[in-house]
Amino acid sequence: DANNTWGSPHRLFAPILQHSHIWRVLMLNVNFEPTRGVMIDEMIQCSNERAKAEDPKSVPCGVLTDMLNLASEAEGSGPDAILMEPIYPAHDKTKLVGFIVSSVVWRESLENVFAADVTGVDCVLRTP
């Protein structure tokens, strides 16, 4: 269903077609709820502005969600986010034809960043 609850002008159905795990998210409509849907809307808006730019390649339109909990991660595993990058055809860098979605599991991303004997480092994650 391409309907939404947050007033988006875009009727968009975007199912997850491939996933690194066989989780309950396969075929999930990425546009199903406001957190992801608003980010998709922002990416579409940015791509529309990019199409009008003198140098479209200079306008990055990737988006990162606020902190959220991913369905594919264990309950209480920490904050996660979703990174979305637009796809443009090689012959037309102004036409948005799709997007690639990747999860960011901050716990995993920050694992082993420092040597085991390093102490006293705090990491603060915040959203705008």
Secondary structure, 3 states (H helix, E strand, C coil): CCCCCCCCCCCCCCECCCCCCCCCCCCCECCCCHHHHHHHHHHHHHHHHHHHCCCHHHCCCCEECCCECCCCCCCCCCCEEEEEEEECCCCCCCCCCEEEEEEEEHHHHCCCCCCCCCCCCCCCCCCC
